[in-house]
Amino acid sequence: MVRETEYIRQDAATRVQVLSEALPYIQQFTGRTIVVKYGGAAMKDTNLKDKVIRDIVFLSCVGLRPIVVHGGGPEINSWLDKLGIEPQFKNGLRVTDAPTMDVVEMVLVGRVNKEIVALINKAGGSAVGLCGKDGNLITARPQGEEGIGFVGEVCTVDIKILETLVNSGYIPVVSSVAADETGQPYNINADTVAGEIAAAIGAEKLILLTDTRGILKDYKDPSTLIPRVDIQEARELMTTGVVSGGMIPKVNCCVRSLAQGVRAAHIIDGRIPHALLLEIFTDVGIGTMLLGSQFIP
């Protein structure tokens, strides 16, 4: 009994210490906008999903203004399989012909988006689901590569609807589907959408939840995490091949957002429980933070 009581005291002391450590960060970031790209294992694992949702609601409750952007690749593949449509990829991009685009829009806008909204609301937040078409939030254009169909990129961002929502205390949840000026829908990389929204709204932070610890000197060795880089260093890491494969678009997205005025971008491991809170509200952090050169101390 004594040991159990002592354990409870230590556990309580740890929680108090964490809250105390979080205070200056809460004071620093209250009223600031944080754009979170939600994806990877944290979208598939029920336990992790619950923790991410609670973290997002926590951010809102302590005065930050979170905006969530999501994709949904595994769910898209599952529905393509149910409908007898074989997923195809070219240079890492999903080939999106007209039938595939119908499924992408149905899954991202109709299922994944509404599930996230419902989970945030259930956890005590107030979420509103959007896609790029709503309020002309995003105008798309073709990505341009031959043979990939309706894969798009961001042409323009109109943040009025996002500002209206966050100013009223809502948490916008944005799926990465948008249309061009003719109304043709496009599937856009969710990292790209998150980065462009962060830049357009002048976010304090852009945070990408991934399935890796961050930028690693040796991608096979998690202990080689690079905790902090500036824009120039990030570009050099891509040039020298330290950043390669699927990390290139993520780092590029961060660099683009920083160049347009976002103060910091973070690539963190969403497989770690409460990764968002650990990165934002603790002295050490857990992933790689990329900073614009003007913000390097």
C-alpha positions in Angstrom: 0.0 0.0 0.0 2.8 2.4 0.9 4.5 1.6 -2.4 1.3 2.2 -4.3 0.8 5.5 -2.6 4.4 6.6 -3.3 3.9 5.7 -7.0 0.7 7.8 -7.1 2.6 10.7 -5.6 5.5 10.4 -8.1 3.0 10.1 -11.0 1.2 13.2 -9.7 4.5 15.1 -9.3 5.5 14.2 -12.9 2.2 15.5 -14.2 2.6 18.8 -12.2 6.1 19.2 -13.5 5.0 18.7 -17.1 2.2 21.2 -16.7 4.6 23.7 -15.1 7.0 23.2 -18.0 4.2 23.8 -20.4 3.1 27.1 -18.9 5.6 29.4 -20.7 4.9 27.8 -24.0 1.1 28.2 -23.5 1.7 31.8 -22.7 3.9 32.3 -25.8 1.6 30.6 -28.2 -1.9 31.6 -26.9 -3.9 33.2 -29.8 -1.5 31.8 -32.4 -2.5 29.6 -35.3 -1.0 26.1 -35.5 -1.6 24.0 -38.7 -1.4 20.2 -38.1 -1.1 17.8 -41.0 -2.7 14.6 -39.6 -1.7 11.4 -41.3 0.3 8.1 -41.1 0.0 5.6 -38.3 -1.8 8.1 -36.1 -4.8 7.9 -38.4 -4.9 4.1 -38.4 -4.2 3.1 -34.8 -7.3 3.6 -32.6 -5.2 4.4 -29.5 -3.0 6.9 -31.2 -6.0 8.5 -33.0 -7.6 9.1 -29.6 -4.5 10.8 -28.3 -4.0 13.0 -31.3 -7.6 14.1 -31.2 -7.3 14.9 -27.4 -4.1 16.9 -28.1 -5.8 19.0 -30.8 -8.7 19.7 -28.4 -6.1 20.5 -25.6 -4.4 23.0 -27.9 -7.8 24.7 -28.5 -8.7 24.7 -24.8 -5.4 26.5 -23.8 -5.9 29.3 -26.3 -4.1 28.1 -29.4 -6.0 28.1 -32.7 -5.4 24.7 -34.4 -6.3 23.9 -38.0 -6.2 20.3 -39.1 -5.4 19.1 -42.6 -5.6 15.5 -43.6 -5.2 13.0 -46.4 -6.4 9.3 -46.1 -4.4 7.1 -48.4 -5.0 3.7 -46.8 -8.8 4.4 -46.6 -8.8 5.3 -50.3 -7.0 2.1 -51.2 -9.5 0.1 -49.2 -12.5 1.6 -51.0 -10.8 1.3 -54.4 -10.4 -2.4 -53.6 -14.1 -2.8 -52.6 -15.1 -1.2 -55.9 -12.7 -3.3 -58.0 -10.4 -0.4 -59.0 -6.7 -1.2 -58.9 -4.6 1.6 -57.2 -1.8 2.9 -59.5 1.2 5.1 -58.6 3.7 6.9 -60.8 6.8 8.5 -59.2 5.2 8.3 -55.8 2.0 10.0 -56.9 -1.4 8.3 -57.0 -2.6 8.1 -60.6 -6.1 9.7 -60.4 -8.3 9.0 -63.3 -12.0 10.1 -63.2 -13.3 6.9 -61.4 -10.4 7.2 -58.9 -11.1 10.9 -58.3 -14.7 10.1 -57.5 -13.6 7.6 -54.8 -10.9 10.0 -53.5 -13.5 12.7 -53.0 -16.1 10.4 -51.5 -13.6 8.9 -49.0 -11.7 12.1 -48.0 -14.6 14.5 -47.9 -17.4 12.2 -47.0 -15.9 9.7 -44.6 -12.4 10.5 -43.3 -13.2 14.2 -42.8 -16.5 13.6 -41.0 -14.9 11.0 -38.8 -12.2 13.4 -37.6 -14.8 16.1 -37.0 -17.0 13.8 -35.0 -14.1 12.6 -32.9 -13.0 16.2 -32.1 -16.6 17.1 -31.1 -16.9 14.0 -29.0 -13.7 15.0 -27.2 -15.1 18.4 -26.3 -13.9 20.5 -29.2 -16.0 22.3 -31.8 -14.8 21.1 -35.3 -16.1 22.1 -38.7 -15.3 19.9 -41.8 -14.1 21.6 -45.0 -12.5 20.7 -48.3 -10.7 23.1 -50.7 -14.0 23.8 -52.5 -15.7 25.3 -49.5 -15.7 29.1 -49.5 -13.2 28.9 -52.4 -10.6 28.0 -49.8 -8.3 26.5 -52.3 -8.2 26.8 -56.1 -6.4 23.9 -57.7 -4.4 23.5 -61.0 -3.1 20.4 -62.6 0.2 19.2 -61.2 1.4 18.9 -64.8 3.1 15.5 -64.9 1.9 13.4 -67.8 -0.1 10.3 -67.1 -1.2 11.0 -63.5 -4.7 12.3 -64.2 -6.4 14.7 -61.7 -3.5 15.2 -59.4 -3.3 18.8 -58.5 -1.4 21.5 -56.7 -2.4 24.6 -54.9 -3.0 27.6 -57.1 -4.5 30.1 -54.6 -5.7 30.1 -51.0 -8.5 32.3 -49.7 -8.3 32.2 -45.9 -11.5 34.1 -45.1 -13.5 31.0 -44.2 -10.7 29.7 -42.0 -10.3 33.1 -40.2 -14.1 33.2 -39.6 -14.1 29.8 -38.0 -11.0 30.1 -35.8 -12.0 33.6 -34.7 -15.3 32.0 -33.5 -13.5 29.2 -31.6 -14.0 26.4 -34.1 -11.4 23.9 -35.2 -11.4 23.7 -39.1 -10.7 20.2 -40.4 -9.6 20.4 -44.1 -9.5 17.5 -46.6 -7.0 17.8 -49.4 -9.5 17.9 -52.3 -10.0 21.1 -54.3 -11.3 22.2 -57.7 -10.0 24.4 -60.5 -11.8 27.4 -62.0 -14.0 25.1 -64.1 -15.1 23.0 -61.1 -13.0 20.0 -61.9 -11.9 18.3 -58.7 -8.3 17.5 -58.0 -6.5 15.3 -55.5 -3.7 17.3 -53.8 -0.9 16.1 -51.5 -2.1 16.9 -47.9 1.4 18.0 -46.8 1.3 20.6 -49.6 -2.1 21.8 -48.6 -1.1 22.1 -45.0 2.0 24.1 -45.9 0.2 26.5 -48.2 -2.6 27.1 -45.7 0.0 27.7 -43.0 1.7 30.3 -45.2 -1.5 32.0 -46.3 -2.8 32.4 -42.7 0.5 33.4 -41.2 0.7 30.4 -38.8 3.0 30.3 -35.9 3.8 26.6 -36.6 3.3 23.9 -39.3 3.4 20.4 -37.8 3.6 17.3 -40.0 2.7 14.1 -38.2 4.7 11.3 -39.9 5.9 7.7 -39.4 9.5 8.7 -38.8 11.3 10.5 -35.9 12.1 13.5 -38.1 15.1 14.3 -40.3 17.8 11.6 -39.7 21.5 11.8 -40.7 21.2 8.1 -41.3 17.6 7.1 -42.2 18.2 3.6 -40.8 19.3 4.9 -37.4 16.7 6.8 -35.3 19.4 7.9 -32.9 20.8 10.2 -35.7 17.8 12.6 -35.4 18.7 16.2 -36.4 16.7 18.3 -33.9 16.9 21.7 -35.6 17.8 23.1 -39.0 17.3 26.4 -40.9 16.1 26.8 -44.5 19.6 26.7 -46.0 20.6 23.6 -44.0 17.4 21.9 -45.1 18.2 22.6 -48.7 21.7 21.3 -48.3 20.4 18.1 -46.7 18.2 17.5 -49.8 21.1 18.3 -52.2 23.5 16.0 -50.5 21.0 13.1 -50.3 20.6 13.0 -46.5 17.0 13.8 -47.1 15.7 11.5 -49.8 12.6 9.5 -51.0 9.4 10.3 -49.3 11.0 12.9 -47.0 11.8 15.2 -49.9 8.2 16.5 -50.4 7.8 16.9 -46.7 10.9 19.0 -46.2 10.2 20.9 -49.4 6.7 21.7 -48.0 8.3 23.0 -44.8 10.8 25.1 -46.6 8.2 26.7 -48.8 6.0 27.6 -45.8 9.0 29.0 -43.9 10.1 31.1 -46.9 6.6 32.6 -46.9 6.7 33.6 -43.2 5.7 30.7 -41.1 7.9 30.9 -38.0 8.6 27.2 -37.5 7.8 23.8 -39.1 8.1 20.5 -37.3 8.4 17.0 -38.7 7.5 14.6 -35.8 6.7 11.0 -35.2 3.0 10.6 -34.8 3.5 7.0 -33.5 4.6 8.5 -30.2 1.6 9.1 -27.9 0.8 12.8 -27.4 3.5 13.7 -29.9 1.9 17.1 -30.6 2.0 18.2 -26.9 5.6 16.9 -26.4 6.8 18.9 -29.4 5.0 22.1 -28.6 5.0 22.3 -24.8 8.3 20.7 -23.7 11.8 22.1 -23.6 13.3 19.1 -25.5 10.7 18.4 -28.2 10.7 15.1 -30.0 11.2 15.7 -33.8 13.0 18.0 -36.2 12.2 21.7 -36.0 12.8 23.8 -39.2 13.2 27.5 -38.7 13.2 30.4 -41.0 16.6 32.1 -41.0 15.1 35.2 -39.5 14.0 33.3 -36.5 17.3 31.5 -35.7 18.4 32.9 -32.3 
